[in-house]
Amino acid sequence: MSSYRAGRAVPEHPEGLVTTARVITVSVFIAVIAWRLGGRELYEHAQAGTALTSHEATTYRLILGLLLIPPLAAFLLAQIVDGSASRVWKAREKLPEAPDDLDVKEAPLKRLKRWLLMSLSTRLLHEGPTTWDRTWKQIRRTQPYVFTRITTKGGREIIGTVANRSRVAASPQPRDVYLEQVWREGEDGRYYHTAYGLGAFVAGSEIETVEWVSEQGAVPSAQ
């Protein structure tokens, strides 16, 4: 399970009874497979007292396999899931718009393909485990820059530009944000960037909400 989490970005592993249940389930699954691949013989050798004597090599081979094969298999599975998620997401983005006119019927195969891709893409983790990660990466992929309004837990609003020099931390790091340029509202109700400003850092623990602001609400320079 640790190798699977290392192979792709997933949320922090749950604690308590959920952790215990998952460990037991995975362990039983591995034990059932290992039983048919030499576990039964090891059990019989242990009962006979020969597991670490006359059958020592067989015992160590099985134990070494139990230590190495599950982590490697889990890591490869994680890579396959990530690759599949990326392909499904890209195929979804290439889908043509569904017809708005109810009288225009879409071909059954196209409708089935649309339904399948939409269903899979909403369930597969893509580009990070959380909505925070996926939203930021989607915006950065489609927009050269974006104006962002961040509201802190103390009620303060920070508006800035997120572009090439900005930084947004993805999971499992804290959701910190560095805005390369800060904007403030002028007397005319429009927003102007701070003269000689070098940006602002916002700690993830202080963020309450994040809103993306249209570029029509800003002007190119401040006086």
C-alpha positions as CSV (number, residue, x, y, z in Angstrom):
1,M,0.0,0.0,0.0
2,S,2.9,2.3,0.7
3,S,4.3,1.6,-2.8
4,Y,0.9,2.3,-4.4
5,R,0.8,5.7,-2.7
6,A,4.4,6.4,-3.8
7,G,3.5,5.5,-7.4
8,R,0.8,8.2,-7.6
9,A,-0.5,11.2,-5.7
10,V,-3.2,10.1,-3.3
11,P,-4.7,11.6,-0.1
12,E,-3.0,10.9,3.2
13,H,-3.6,7.4,4.4
14,P,-6.5,7.3,6.9
15,E,-5.9,6.4,10.5
16,G,-7.7,4.3,13.1
17,L,-10.1,1.5,12.2
18,V,-10.0,2.3,8.5
19,T,-6.2,1.7,8.4
20,T,-6.6,-1.5,10.4
21,A,-9.3,-2.8,8.0
22,R,-7.3,-2.0,4.9
23,V,-4.1,-3.6,6.2
24,I,-6.0,-6.8,7.2
25,T,-7.8,-6.9,3.8
26,V,-4.6,-6.5,1.8
27,S,-2.6,-8.9,4.0
28,V,-5.3,-11.6,3.6
29,F,-5.3,-11.1,-0.1
30,I,-1.5,-11.5,-0.3
31,A,-1.5,-14.5,2.1
32,V,-4.1,-16.3,-0.1
33,I,-1.9,-15.9,-3.2
34,A,1.3,-16.8,-1.2
35,W,-0.5,-19.9,0.1
36,R,-0.7,-21.4,-3.4
37,L,2.8,-20.2,-4.3
38,G,4.6,-22.0,-1.5
39,G,2.9,-20.9,1.6
40,R,1.4,-24.4,2.2
41,E,4.8,-26.1,2.0
42,L,6.3,-23.5,4.3
43,Y,3.6,-24.1,6.8
44,E,4.2,-27.9,6.6
45,H,8.0,-27.4,6.9
46,A,7.4,-25.1,10.0
47,Q,5.3,-27.8,11.6
48,A,7.9,-30.4,10.9
49,G,10.7,-28.1,12.3
50,T,12.6,-28.1,9.0
51,A,11.7,-24.6,7.7
52,L,15.0,-23.1,8.7
53,T,17.1,-26.3,8.4
54,S,16.8,-28.6,5.4
55,H,14.3,-26.3,3.6
56,E,16.0,-23.0,4.6
57,A,16.5,-21.8,0.9
58,T,12.8,-22.4,0.1
59,T,11.7,-20.5,3.2
60,Y,13.9,-17.5,2.4
61,R,12.9,-17.4,-1.2
62,L,9.2,-17.2,-0.3
63,I,9.8,-14.5,2.4
64,L,11.9,-12.5,0.0
65,G,9.2,-12.7,-2.6
66,L,6.6,-11.5,0.0
67,L,8.8,-8.5,0.8
68,L,9.6,-7.5,-2.8
69,I,6.8,-8.6,-5.2
70,P,3.8,-6.8,-3.5
71,P,5.5,-3.4,-3.3
72,L,6.7,-3.6,-6.9
73,A,3.3,-4.8,-8.2
74,A,1.5,-2.0,-6.3
75,F,3.9,0.6,-7.7
76,L,3.3,-0.7,-11.3
77,L,-0.4,-0.7,-10.7
78,A,-0.3,2.9,-9.6
79,Q,1.5,3.8,-12.8
80,I,-1.1,2.0,-14.9
81,V,-3.9,3.8,-13.1
82,D,-2.3,7.2,-13.6
83,G,-1.6,6.5,-17.2
84,S,-5.2,5.3,-17.8
85,A,-6.5,8.4,-16.0
86,S,-4.5,10.7,-18.2
87,R,-5.7,9.0,-21.4
88,V,-9.3,9.1,-20.3
89,W,-9.1,12.8,-19.4
90,K,-7.5,13.7,-22.7
91,A,-10.1,11.7,-24.6
92,R,-12.8,13.5,-22.7
93,E,-11.4,16.9,-23.5
94,K,-11.5,16.0,-27.3
95,L,-15.2,15.1,-27.2
96,P,-17.4,17.3,-29.3
97,E,-20.1,19.2,-27.6
98,A,-23.3,17.3,-27.1
99,P,-26.2,18.5,-29.3
100,D,-28.4,21.0,-27.5
101,D,-31.3,20.4,-29.8
102,L,-33.4,17.5,-28.4
103,D,-34.6,16.7,-31.9
104,V,-31.0,16.0,-33.0
105,K,-30.1,12.5,-32.0
106,E,-26.5,11.5,-31.4
107,A,-25.3,8.2,-32.8
108,P,-25.6,5.4,-30.2
109,L,-21.9,4.6,-30.3
110,K,-21.0,8.2,-29.8
111,R,-23.5,8.6,-27.0
112,L,-22.1,5.4,-25.3
113,K,-18.5,6.7,-25.7
114,R,-19.5,10.1,-24.2
115,W,-21.2,8.4,-21.2
116,L,-18.3,6.0,-20.6
117,L,-15.6,8.8,-20.8
118,M,-17.6,11.1,-18.6
119,S,-18.3,8.4,-16.0
120,L,-14.6,7.2,-15.9
121,S,-13.2,10.7,-15.8
122,T,-15.3,11.6,-12.7
123,R,-14.0,8.6,-10.8
124,L,-10.4,8.4,-11.8
125,L,-7.9,10.5,-9.9
126,H,-6.1,12.7,-12.4
127,E,-3.3,15.2,-11.7
128,G,-3.4,15.0,-8.0
129,P,-5.7,13.6,-5.3
130,T,-7.8,16.7,-4.5
131,T,-9.9,19.2,-6.3
132,W,-7.3,21.8,-5.3
133,D,-4.6,20.1,-7.3
134,R,-6.8,19.3,-10.3
135,T,-8.3,22.8,-10.5
136,W,-5.0,24.6,-10.4
137,K,-3.4,22.4,-12.9
138,Q,-6.4,22.7,-15.3
139,I,-6.2,26.5,-15.0
140,R,-2.5,26.6,-15.5
141,R,-2.7,24.4,-18.5
142,T,-5.4,26.4,-20.2
143,Q,-4.6,30.0,-19.1
144,P,-1.3,31.8,-19.5
145,Y,-2.1,33.8,-16.4
146,V,-5.1,34.3,-14.1
147,F,-6.2,36.8,-11.5
148,T,-7.0,35.1,-8.1
149,R,-8.9,36.4,-5.1
150,I,-7.9,34.7,-1.9
151,T,-10.0,35.1,1.3
152,T,-8.2,34.3,4.5
153,K,-9.8,32.8,7.6
154,G,-9.3,36.3,9.2
155,G,-11.5,37.9,6.5
156,R,-8.7,39.5,4.5
157,E,-8.9,39.6,0.7
158,I,-5.7,39.2,-1.3
159,I,-5.9,39.6,-5.1
160,G,-3.0,38.7,-7.3
161,T,-1.7,37.4,-10.6
162,V,-0.8,33.7,-11.0
163,A,1.5,33.2,-13.9
164,N,4.9,31.7,-14.7
165,R,6.7,33.0,-11.6
166,S,3.9,32.1,-9.2
167,R,3.9,28.9,-7.1
168,V,1.0,26.7,-6.0
169,A,1.8,23.8,-3.7
170,A,0.1,20.5,-4.6
171,S,-0.6,17.5,-2.3
172,P,0.8,16.3,0.0
173,Q,2.4,19.7,0.6
174,P,0.4,22.4,2.5
175,R,-1.7,24.4,0.1
176,D,0.5,27.4,0.1
177,V,0.3,30.0,-2.7
178,Y,2.8,32.5,-3.9
179,L,1.3,35.3,-6.0
180,E,3.9,37.0,-8.2
181,Q,1.9,40.2,-8.3
182,V,-0.6,41.8,-5.9
183,W,-3.6,43.9,-7.0
184,R,-5.6,46.4,-4.9
185,E,-8.8,48.2,-5.7
186,G,-8.6,51.8,-6.8
187,E,-11.0,54.6,-6.2
188,D,-12.7,53.9,-9.6
189,G,-13.6,50.3,-8.5
190,R,-11.0,48.7,-10.8
191,Y,-8.0,46.8,-9.6
192,Y,-4.4,48.0,-10.0
193,H,-1.2,46.0,-9.3
194,T,1.1,47.3,-6.6
195,A,3.9,49.5,-7.8
196,Y,7.3,47.8,-7.4
197,G,5.5,44.8,-5.8
198,L,7.3,41.5,-5.5
199,G,4.3,39.3,-4.8
200,A,2.8,37.8,-1.7
201,F,2.9,34.4,0.0
202,V,-0.3,33.0,1.5
203,A,-0.1,30.1,3.9
204,G,-2.4,27.2,3.0
205,S,-3.6,27.0,6.6
206,E,-4.9,30.5,6.4
207,I,-6.9,30.1,3.1
208,E,-10.6,30.1,3.4
209,T,-11.7,30.5,-0.2
210,V,-10.1,31.0,-3.6
211,E,-11.8,32.8,-6.5
212,W,-10.5,33.4,-10.0
213,V,-11.1,37.0,-11.3
214,S,-11.7,37.9,-14.9
215,E,-9.0,40.0,-16.6
216,Q,-11.6,42.5,-17.5
217,G,-11.6,43.7,-13.9
218,A,-8.0,44.9,-14.0
219,V,-6.0,47.6,-15.8
220,P,-2.4,47.2,-17.0
221,S,-0.6,49.6,-14.7
222,A,-0.9,51.7,-11.6
223,Q,-0.2,55.3,-11.1
